[in-house]
Amino acid sequence: MTGPTPSYTVEIEDVTAPAVFARLPDALAALWEALRVLPLGWTQYEAYRYFLGPGAVDRVTESLERDGELRLSFAMGGRSHLVSVGVLRD
């Protein structure tokens, strides 16, 4: 018998509404697509590209297993915005 099949939520505070995906790679790809067009500045862009680029599924899976969610932030327009990835279980 296997456990519940997880689904994954992603959101960028004040930028995107929460979205739910059946597969973590799809969730991370959508998150990166939304982030990469924002005016983040070079340093923030490169940090998110590293985190959500090749190997992202392993890095994020480790975070989700350890903490139950992944929460990062970035500055844009003079304020901080939360980026979150979470797990929903059936």
MODELLER restraints for C-alpha pairs under 7 A, 6 or more apart:
rsr = mdl.restraints
at = mdl.atoms
rsr.add(forms.Gaussian(group=physical.xy_distance, feature=features.Distance(at['CA:4:A'], at['CA:89:A']), mean=5.85, stdev=0.5))
rsr.add(forms.Gaussian(group=physical.xy_distance, feature=features.Distance(at['CA:4:A'], at['CA:90:A']), mean=5.36, stdev=0.5))
rsr.add(forms.Gaussian(group=physical.xy_distance, feature=features.Distance(at['CA:5:A'], at['CA:89:A']), mean=6.12, stdev=0.5))
rsr.add(forms.Gaussian(group=physical.xy_distance, feature=features.Distance(at['CA:5:A'], at['CA:90:A']), mean=6.12, stdev=0.5))
rsr.add(forms.Gaussian(group=physical.xy_distance, feature=features.Distance(at['CA:6:A'], at['CA:87:A']), mean=6.29, stdev=0.5))
rsr.add(forms.Gaussian(group=physical.xy_distance, feature=features.Distance(at['CA:6:A'], at['CA:88:A']), mean=5.44, stdev=0.5))
rsr.add(forms.Gaussian(group=physical.xy_distance, feature=features.Distance(at['CA:6:A'], at['CA:89:A']), mean=4.47, stdev=0.5))
rsr.add(forms.Gaussian(group=physical.xy_distance, feature=features.Distance(at['CA:6:A'], at['CA:90:A']), mean=6.47, stdev=0.5))
rsr.add(forms.Gaussian(group=physical.xy_distance, feature=features.Distance(at['CA:7:A'], at['CA:20:A']), mean=6.70, stdev=0.5))
rsr.add(forms.Gaussian(group=physical.xy_distance, feature=features.Distance(at['CA:7:A'], at['CA:21:A']), mean=5.67, stdev=0.5))
rsr.add(forms.Gaussian(group=physical.xy_distance, feature=features.Distance(at['CA:7:A'], at['CA:22:A']), mean=4.58, stdev=0.5))
rsr.add(forms.Gaussian(group=physical.xy_distance, feature=features.Distance(at['CA:7:A'], at['CA:23:A']), mean=6.42, stdev=0.5))
rsr.add(forms.Gaussian(group=physical.xy_distance, feature=features.Distance(at['CA:7:A'], at['CA:87:A']), mean=5.84, stdev=0.5))
rsr.add(forms.Gaussian(group=physical.xy_distance, feature=features.Distance(at['CA:7:A'], at['CA:88:A']), mean=5.07, stdev=0.5))
rsr.add(forms.Gaussian(group=physical.xy_distance, feature=features.Distance(at['CA:7:A'], at['CA:89:A']), mean=6.37, stdev=0.5))
rsr.add(forms.Gaussian(group=physical.xy_distance, feature=features.Distance(at['CA:8:A'], at['CA:20:A']), mean=5.48, stdev=0.5))
rsr.add(forms.Gaussian(group=physical.xy_distance, feature=features.Distance(at['CA:8:A'], at['CA:21:A']), mean=5.15, stdev=0.5))
rsr.add(forms.Gaussian(group=physical.xy_distance, feature=features.Distance(at['CA:8:A'], at['CA:22:A']), mean=6.29, stdev=0.5))
rsr.add(forms.Gaussian(group=physical.xy_distance, feature=features.Distance(at['CA:8:A'], at['CA:23:A']), mean=6.79, stdev=0.5))
rsr.add(forms.Gaussian(group=physical.xy_distance, feature=features.Distance(at['CA:8:A'], at['CA:24:A']), mean=6.10, stdev=0.5))
rsr.add(forms.Gaussian(group=physical.xy_distance, feature=features.Distance(at['CA:8:A'], at['CA:27:A']), mean=6.59, stdev=0.5))
rsr.add(forms.Gaussian(group=physical.xy_distance, feature=features.Distance(at['CA:8:A'], at['CA:85:A']), mean=6.91, stdev=0.5))
rsr.add(forms.Gaussian(group=physical.xy_distance, feature=features.Distance(at['CA:8:A'], at['CA:86:A']), mean=5.59, stdev=0.5))
rsr.add(forms.Gaussian(group=physical.xy_distance, feature=features.Distance(at['CA:8:A'], at['CA:87:A']), mean=4.63, stdev=0.5))
rsr.add(forms.Gaussian(group=physical.xy_distance, feature=features.Distance(at['CA:8:A'], at['CA:88:A']), mean=5.86, stdev=0.5))
rsr.add(forms.Gaussian(group=physical.xy_distance, feature=features.Distance(at['CA:9:A'], at['CA:18:A']), mean=6.38, stdev=0.5))
rsr.add(forms.Gaussian(group=physical.xy_distance, feature=features.Distance(at['CA:9:A'], at['CA:19:A']), mean=5.45, stdev=0.5))
rsr.add(forms.Gaussian(group=physical.xy_distance, feature=features.Distance(at['CA:9:A'], at['CA:20:A']), mean=4.47, stdev=0.5))
rsr.add(forms.Gaussian(group=physical.xy_distance, feature=features.Distance(at['CA:9:A'], at['CA:21:A']), mean=6.37, stdev=0.5))
rsr.add(forms.Gaussian(group=physical.xy_distance, feature=features.Distance(at['CA:9:A'], at['CA:85:A']), mean=5.50, stdev=0.5))
rsr.add(forms.Gaussian(group=physical.xy_distance, feature=features.Distance(at['CA:9:A'], at['CA:86:A']), mean=5.03, stdev=0.5))
rsr.add(forms.Gaussian(group=physical.xy_distance, feature=features.Distance(at['CA:9:A'], at['CA:87:A']), mean=6.24, stdev=0.5))
rsr.add(forms.Gaussian(group=physical.xy_distance, feature=features.Distance(at['CA:10:A'], at['CA:18:A']), mean=5.59, stdev=0.5))
rsr.add(forms.Gaussian(group=physical.xy_distance, feature=features.Distance(at['CA:10:A'], at['CA:19:A']), mean=5.49, stdev=0.5))
rsr.add(forms.Gaussian(group=physical.xy_distance, feature=features.Distance(at['CA:10:A'], at['CA:20:A']), mean=6.69, stdev=0.5))
rsr.add(forms.Gaussian(group=physical.xy_distance, feature=features.Distance(at['CA:10:A'], at['CA:27:A']), mean=6.52, stdev=0.5))
rsr.add(forms.Gaussian(group=physical.xy_distance, feature=features.Distance(at['CA:10:A'], at['CA:31:A']), mean=6.66, stdev=0.5))
rsr.add(forms.Gaussian(group=physical.xy_distance, feature=features.Distance(at['CA:10:A'], at['CA:84:A']), mean=5.56, stdev=0.5))
rsr.add(forms.Gaussian(group=physical.xy_distance, feature=features.Distance(at['CA:10:A'], at['CA:85:A']), mean=4.56, stdev=0.5))
rsr.add(forms.Gaussian(group=physical.xy_distance, feature=features.Distance(at['CA:10:A'], at['CA:86:A']), mean=6.57, stdev=0.5))
rsr.add(forms.Gaussian(group=physical.xy_distance, feature=features.Distance(at['CA:11:A'], at['CA:17:A']), mean=5.87, stdev=0.5))
rsr.add(forms.Gaussian(group=physical.xy_distance, feature=features.Distance(at['CA:11:A'], at['CA:18:A']), mean=4.50, stdev=0.5))
rsr.add(forms.Gaussian(group=physical.xy_distance, feature=features.Distance(at['CA:11:A'], at['CA:19:A']), mean=6.51, stdev=0.5))
rsr.add(forms.Gaussian(group=physical.xy_distance, feature=features.Distance(at['CA:11:A'], at['CA:83:A']), mean=5.82, stdev=0.5))
rsr.add(forms.Gaussian(group=physical.xy_distance, feature=features.Distance(at['CA:11:A'], at['CA:84:A']), mean=5.40, stdev=0.5))
rsr.add(forms.Gaussian(group=physical.xy_distance, feature=features.Distance(at['CA:11:A'], at['CA:85:A']), mean=6.85, stdev=0.5))
rsr.add(forms.Gaussian(group=physical.xy_distance, feature=features.Distance(at['CA:12:A'], at['CA:81:A']), mean=6.83, stdev=0.5))
rsr.add(forms.Gaussian(group=physical.xy_distance, feature=features.Distance(at['CA:12:A'], at['CA:82:A']), mean=5.89, stdev=0.5))
rsr.add(forms.Gaussian(group=physical.xy_distance, feature=features.Distance(at['CA:12:A'], at['CA:83:A']), mean=4.56, stdev=0.5))
rsr.add(forms.Gaussian(group=physical.xy_distance, feature=features.Distance(at['CA:12:A'], at['CA:84:A']), mean=6.61, stdev=0.5))
rsr.add(forms.Gaussian(group=physical.xy_distance, feature=features.Distance(at['CA:13:A'], at['CA:81:A']), mean=5.33, stdev=0.5))
rsr.add(forms.Gaussian(group=physical.xy_distance, feature=features.Distance(at['CA:13:A'], at['CA:82:A']), mean=5.12, stdev=0.5))
rsr.add(forms.Gaussian(group=physical.xy_distance, feature=features.Distance(at['CA:13:A'], at['CA:83:A']), mean=6.32, stdev=0.5))
rsr.add(forms.Gaussian(group=physical.xy_distance, feature=features.Distance(at['CA:21:A'], at['CA:27:A']), mean=5.50, stdev=0.5))
rsr.add(forms.Gaussian(group=physical.xy_distance, feature=features.Distance(at['CA:24:A'], at['CA:57:A']), mean=6.84, stdev=0.5))
rsr.add(forms.Gaussian(group=physical.xy_distance, feature=features.Distance(at['CA:25:A'], at['CA:57:A']), mean=6.18, stdev=0.5))
rsr.add(forms.Gaussian(group=physical.xy_distance, feature=features.Distance(at['CA:28:A'], at['CA:52:A']), mean=6.59, stdev=0.5))
rsr.add(forms.Gaussian(group=physical.xy_distance, feature=features.Distance(at['CA:32:A'], at['CA:52:A']), mean=6.27, stdev=0.5))
rsr.add(forms.Gaussian(group=physical.xy_distance, feature=features.Distance(at['CA:36:A'], at['CA:45:A']), mean=6.81, stdev=0.5))
rsr.add(forms.Gaussian(group=physical.xy_distance, feature=features.Distance(at['CA:40:A'], at['CA:76:A']), mean=6.24, stdev=0.5))
rsr.add(forms.Gaussian(group=physical.xy_distance, feature=features.Distance(at['CA:44:A'], at['CA:74:A']), mean=6.92, stdev=0.5))
rsr.add(forms.Gaussian(group=physical.xy_distance, feature=features.Distance(at['CA:63:A'], at['CA:69:A']), mean=6.65, stdev=0.5))
rsr.add(forms.Gaussian(group=physical.xy_distance, feature=features.Distance(at['CA:63:A'], at['CA:70:A']), mean=6.05, stdev=0.5))
rsr.add(forms.Gaussian(group=physical.xy_distance, feature=features.Distance(at['CA:64:A'], at['CA:70:A']), mean=6.19, stdev=0.5))
rsr.add(forms.Gaussian(group=physical.xy_distance, feature=features.Distance(at['CA:68:A'], at['CA:86:A']), mean=6.80, stdev=0.5))
rsr.add(forms.Gaussian(group=physical.xy_distance, feature=features.Distance(at['CA:68:A'], at['CA:87:A']), mean=6.98, stdev=0.5))
rsr.add(forms.Gaussian(group=physical.xy_distance, feature=features.Distance(at['CA:69:A'], at['CA:85:A']), mean=5.74, stdev=0.5))
rsr.add(forms.Gaussian(group=physical.xy_distance, feature=features.Distance(at['CA:69:A'], at['CA:86:A']), mean=4.57, stdev=0.5))
rsr.add(forms.Gaussian(group=physical.xy_distance, feature=features.Distance(at['CA:69:A'], at['CA:87:A']), mean=6.76, stdev=0.5))
rsr.add(forms.Gaussian(group=physical.xy_distance, feature=features.Distance(at['CA:70:A'], at['CA:84:A']), mean=5.54, stdev=0.5))
rsr.add(forms.Gaussian(group=physical.xy_distance, feature=features.Distance(at['CA:70:A'], at['CA:85:A']), mean=5.04, stdev=0.5))
rsr.add(forms.Gaussian(group=physical.xy_distance, feature=features.Distance(at['CA:70:A'], at['CA:86:A']), mean=6.46, stdev=0.5))
rsr.add(forms.Gaussian(group=physical.xy_distance, feature=features.Distance(at['CA:71:A'], at['CA:82:A']), mean=6.69, stdev=0.5))
rsr.add(forms.Gaussian(group=physical.xy_distance, feature=features.Distance(at['CA:71:A'], at['CA:83:A']), mean=5.67, stdev=0.5))
rsr.add(forms.Gaussian(group=physical.xy_distance, feature=features.Distance(at['CA:71:A'], at['CA:84:A']), mean=4.55, stdev=0.5))
rsr.add(forms.Gaussian(group=physical.xy_distance, feature=features.Distance(at['CA:71:A'], at['CA:85:A']), mean=6.63, stdev=0.5))
rsr.add(forms.Gaussian(group=physical.xy_distance, feature=features.Distance(at['CA:72:A'], at['CA:82:A']), mean=5.82, stdev=0.5))
rsr.add(forms.Gaussian(group=physical.xy_distance, feature=features.Distance(at['CA:72:A'], at['CA:83:A']), mean=5.03, stdev=0.5))
rsr.add(forms.Gaussian(group=physical.xy_distance, feature=features.Distance(at['CA:72:A'], at['CA:84:A']), mean=6.41, stdev=0.5))
rsr.add(forms.Gaussian(group=physical.xy_distance, feature=features.Distance(at['CA:73:A'], at['CA:80:A']), mean=6.36, stdev=0.5))
rsr.add(forms.Gaussian(group=physical.xy_distance, feature=features.Distance(at['CA:73:A'], at['CA:81:A']), mean=5.37, stdev=0.5))
rsr.add(forms.Gaussian(group=physical.xy_distance, feature=features.Distance(at['CA:73:A'], at['CA:82:A']), mean=4.41, stdev=0.5))
rsr.add(forms.Gaussian(group=physical.xy_distance, feature=features.Distance(at['CA:73:A'], at['CA:83:A']), mean=5.50, stdev=0.5))
rsr.add(forms.Gaussian(group=physical.xy_distance, feature=features.Distance(at['CA:74:A'], at['CA:80:A']), mean=5.51, stdev=0.5))
rsr.add(forms.Gaussian(group=physical.xy_distance, feature=features.Distance(at['CA:74:A'], at['CA:81:A']), mean=5.48, stdev=0.5))
rsr.add(forms.Gaussian(group=physical.xy_distance, feature=features.Distance(at['CA:74:A'], at['CA:82:A']), mean=6.82, stdev=0.5))
rsr.add(forms.Gaussian(group=physical.xy_distance, feature=features.Distance(at['CA:75:A'], at['CA:81:A']), mean=6.21, stdev=0.5))
